[in-house]
Amino acid sequence: MKKGFLIMIFISFSFLMVACSNDESKDSEASYDRATEDGMQEKNNNSIGGTDDSEQQEADSQGEDASSQEGEVSEIDRKIIYTANLHIEVKEYQEALTDIQTRVSERGGYIVESNMHQSDSEGGSTNGQITARIPQAHFQEFIDFVEEGSSKVLESSSTGEDVTEEYVDLESRLKSKRVVEERLLSFMEQAEETEDLLTISDDLATVQEAIEEVTGRMNYLQNKADLATVRIHIQEKNVTISGMNEGELNTWEKTKEQFLKSINFLLSAFSGLFVFFIGNLPVLILLGSIGLISILIIKRVKKRNQRN
């Protein structure tokens, strides 16, 4: 009896231990699930908050970049492309052209284009066009010089194009391309397989081509901003007295023309007389001799008549 009682107590104690272990397992699983849920919820909240913070930081960063770029544009020398078009009248085309070319050379500029044509009509004027590149510092001074040296300004206009923002943007792009180029060169040094070398070489060629394009555009804008372009149309025209018809000679021109006509007439008259006397000299000598003999005979006859 005592032995059977001990067996029953042992079995009951075993069941009790198993039940307690199951309850603890369930409690631990529940607590783990709760902890997991709380952790996930906190992670989601952190991620959401982190996303908002990153977006805010990105927006702030963009705002700072924009403001810094505007500050950079305002601080650096502005790139402005100046262009002028002039249409002037002058008394002597060649003299005016020489003066303009000399002025351009003295100010450190150069002539891009020059052409000239003359009208077919008698006494026609000479017209032409010249395109000069002049340093920006002497731009307005050169325009004033051309206008003051002309007899009349028919047309004058000048424009300025601000390309500062484009130039700054090109500088930023160039810096980025340079960084990519350096990285590709570093990767190429570290690459060991042929396929990787070919891929990096293609990417490097593309980046270098983009660098050349950006550099070329920057050089173009820099040259245009440093040297202004001035196109001058020159029209030769003599000053005439008011009220005279177009194409009619003024008083001074008339005087010169009449003087030349008088000289030509005198030269022609003397030339005609010279040719007449020299060409008819034998005949004139004969006629002179006959006349002289006739005069002598007449005088002798008169003397005889008077004596008788």
C-alpha atoms as one frame of an Amber mdcrd trajectory, in Angstrom:
protein
   0.000   0.000   0.000   2.729   2.397   0.937   4.568   1.592  -2.270   1.490
   2.244  -4.443   0.830   5.517  -2.622   4.344   6.750  -3.414   3.867   5.893
  -7.066   0.628   7.923  -7.202   2.324  10.903  -5.567   5.189  10.771  -8.091
   2.806  10.624 -11.059   0.769  13.560  -9.707   3.928  15.600  -9.150   5.064
  14.851 -12.714   1.752  16.080 -14.167   1.963  19.226 -12.069   5.489  19.976
 -13.311   4.496  19.491 -16.965   1.511  21.857 -16.596   3.664  24.532 -15.000
   6.245  24.274 -17.763   3.544  24.649 -20.449   2.164  27.769 -18.781   5.642
  29.309 -18.550   6.279  28.506 -22.210   3.031  30.187 -23.253   3.800  33.214
 -21.116   7.275  33.487 -22.600   5.938  33.153 -26.139   3.349  35.813 -25.501
   5.911  38.135 -23.992   8.243  37.533 -26.979   5.410  38.273 -29.395   4.586
  41.459 -27.525   8.212  42.472 -27.485   8.527  41.727 -31.179   5.409  43.724
 -31.982   6.624  46.617 -29.853  10.021  46.454 -31.533   8.506  46.426 -35.018
   6.193  49.279 -34.126   9.111  51.296 -32.766  11.184  50.453 -35.832   8.383
  51.555 -38.143   7.961  54.746 -36.191  11.680  55.389 -36.326  11.799  54.657
 -40.017   8.885  56.965 -40.705  10.415  59.650 -38.570  13.788  59.020 -40.219
  12.241  59.337 -43.661  10.668  62.626 -42.779  13.924  63.813 -41.295  15.891
  62.741 -44.363  13.415  64.444 -46.670  13.628  67.561 -44.571  17.419  67.381
 -44.584  17.441  66.879 -48.340  15.139  69.863 -48.838  17.321  71.965 -46.547
  20.394  70.788 -48.431  18.841  71.758 -51.778  17.872  75.134 -50.387  21.384
  75.691 -49.123  22.844  74.650 -52.508  20.505  77.020 -54.336  21.287  79.895
 -51.998  25.022  79.155 -52.164  24.857  79.054 -55.982  23.026  82.404 -56.057
  25.629  83.825 -53.699  28.387  82.475 -55.896  26.807  84.023 -59.009  26.535
  87.405 -57.316  30.100  87.294 -55.979  31.951  86.294 -59.172  32.491  88.500
 -62.192  29.391  88.457 -64.320  29.707  87.107 -67.860  27.913  89.478 -70.251
  28.137  89.202 -74.036  27.956  92.662 -75.658  27.043  93.169 -79.323  26.686
  96.469 -81.225  25.498  97.366 -84.741  26.372 100.716 -86.311  25.442 102.252
 -89.678  27.375 105.434 -90.423  28.087 107.853 -93.268  31.618 109.142 -93.932
  33.253 111.509 -96.402  36.157 109.221 -97.296  35.650 105.461 -96.951  39.318
 104.420 -96.950  40.278 107.067 -94.389  37.476 105.998 -92.042  38.368 102.315
 -92.461  42.020 102.986 -91.630  41.073 104.958 -88.508  38.823 102.146 -87.259
  41.427  99.449 -87.882  44.074 101.483 -86.066  41.790 102.050 -83.097  40.929
  98.352 -82.844  44.597  97.377 -82.893  45.512  99.968 -80.254  42.807  98.660
 -77.884  43.943  95.036 -78.156  41.188  93.844 -80.486  41.165  92.378 -83.961
  39.178  92.463 -87.212  36.984  89.429 -87.875  35.542  90.408 -91.260  35.932
  93.251 -93.752  34.336  93.704 -97.173  33.904  96.619 -99.587  32.010  97.340
-102.791  31.683 100.368-105.068  28.651 101.413-107.075  28.881 101.244-110.873
  27.464 104.713-111.488  29.793 107.559-112.494  31.300 109.085-109.374  29.647
 106.347-107.311  30.329 106.060-103.589  32.108 103.222-101.792  30.281 101.146
 -99.193  31.490  98.369 -96.940  31.123  96.488 -93.698  33.628  95.636 -90.970
  33.213  93.350 -87.933  35.567  93.966 -85.003  36.172  92.236 -81.663  37.065
  94.750 -79.000  37.881  94.169 -75.282  34.832  94.727 -73.110  36.561  97.469
 -71.127  36.832  99.605 -74.319  33.424  98.691 -75.762  31.558 101.981 -75.175
  34.666 104.060 -75.828  35.084 102.425 -79.244  31.433 103.029 -80.153  31.767
 106.710 -79.230  34.936 106.946 -81.348  33.213 105.498 -84.420  30.167 107.756
 -84.054  32.250 110.897 -83.534  34.417 110.099 -86.570  31.416 109.795 -88.902
  29.603 112.601 -90.665  26.230 111.056 -89.780  25.016 108.108 -87.677  22.158
 106.392 -89.486  21.667 103.561 -86.996  23.128 102.574 -83.631  22.102  99.695
 -81.361  23.782  97.600 -78.665  22.669  94.570 -76.636  24.016  92.615 -73.673
  23.315  88.952 -72.857  24.002  87.783 -69.287  25.377  84.208 -69.364  26.709
  84.128 -65.797  24.298  81.456 -64.559  25.037  79.215 -67.515  28.777  79.627
 -66.930  28.465  78.775 -63.220  26.340  75.733 -64.060  28.975  74.583 -66.542
  31.655  74.965 -63.870  29.657  72.752 -61.488  29.125  70.162 -64.184  32.818
  70.213 -65.016  33.769  69.598 -61.376  31.384  66.628 -61.199  32.741  65.187
 -64.430  36.308  65.578 -63.144  35.437  63.615 -59.989  33.883  60.822 -62.053
  36.926  60.796 -64.310  39.274  60.412 -61.339  37.200  57.540 -59.946  37.163
  55.736 -63.278  40.914  56.132 -63.590  41.307  54.685 -60.099  39.023  51.759
 -60.970  40.994  51.136 -64.141  44.223  50.865 -62.173  42.639  48.343 -59.831
  40.831  46.284 -62.496  42.371  42.924 -63.307  39.983  41.358 -65.830  39.897
  42.407 -69.457  36.114  42.753 -69.513  36.198  45.173 -66.599  38.914  47.219
 -68.297  36.857  47.494 -71.494  33.750  48.575 -69.612  35.633  51.198 -67.605
  37.379  52.449 -70.756  34.029  53.014 -72.496  32.657  54.887 -69.494  35.854
  56.927 -69.239  35.701  57.893 -72.927  32.089  59.060 -72.503  32.973  61.167
 -69.464  36.010  62.712 -71.160  33.932  63.593 -74.209  31.418  65.332 -71.950
  34.296  67.188 -70.266  35.543  68.417 -73.650  32.056  69.641 -74.589  31.624
  71.518 -71.320  35.127  72.993 -71.556  34.544  74.102 -75.151  31.285  75.817
 -74.226  32.943  77.562 -71.287  35.798  78.798 -73.470  33.283  80.082 -76.036
  31.306  82.020 -73.421  34.508  83.381 -71.855  35.784  84.627 -75.230  32.443
  86.202 -76.100  32.301  87.942 -72.726  35.914  89.175 -72.847  35.677  90.584
 -76.397  32.577  92.460 -77.517  31.425  92.226 -81.146  30.902  95.456 -83.124
  29.504  95.369 -86.677  29.951  98.623 -88.612  28.335  99.378 -91.968  30.206
 102.265 -93.609  28.598 104.324 -96.368  30.642 106.927 -98.234  28.739 110.087
 -99.087  29.953 113.636 -99.866  28.319 116.495 -98.006  25.964 118.467-100.279
  24.388 121.902 -99.942  20.809 121.830 -98.727  18.239 122.139-101.493  20.384
 120.429-104.125  19.182 117.288-105.821  20.785 114.043-104.813  23.820 113.303
-106.980  24.365 116.973-107.941  27.883 118.358-107.341  28.351 120.991-104.645
  29.978 124.394-105.277  33.535 123.284-104.568  33.218 120.265-106.815  31.748
 122.463-109.539  34.658 124.879-109.252  37.203 122.091-109.538  35.403 120.624
-112.497  35.222 123.997-114.346  38.896 124.678-113.636  39.883 121.323-115.061
  37.710 121.962-118.100  39.449 125.328-118.680  42.888 123.768-118.420  41.883
 121.032-120.838  40.512 123.635-123.272  43.725 125.680-123.202  45.853 122.596
-123.617  43.689 121.498-126.509  43.891 124.957-128.142  47.670 125.207-127.815
  48.017 121.662-128.988  45.873 122.401-132.051  47.824 125.527-132.902  51.120
 123.751-132.487  50.028 120.912-134.709  48.634 123.390-137.281  51.808 125.472
-137.537  54.269 122.611-137.495  52.213 120.487-139.827  51.690 123.332-142.337
  55.124 124.917-141.965  56.231 124.361-145.609  53.033 125.896-146.945  53.257
 128.774-144.520  56.874 129.449-145.534  55.897 129.464-149.208  52.923 131.716
-148.627  55.031 133.991-146.438  57.702 134.242-149.121  55.110 135.053-151.805
  53.512 137.627-149.543  56.847 139.185-148.690  57.844 139.434-152.416  54.445
 140.908-153.255  54.823 143.539-150.568  58.304 144.495-151.809  57.097 144.813
-155.436  54.164 146.966-154.368  56.451 149.294-152.411  58.811 149.741-155.395
  55.927 150.488-157.727  54.636 153.119-155.331  58.047 154.734-155.056  58.366
 154.949-158.860  54.935 156.487-159.195  55.776 159.075-156.600  59.012 160.042
-158.458  57.179 160.423-161.742
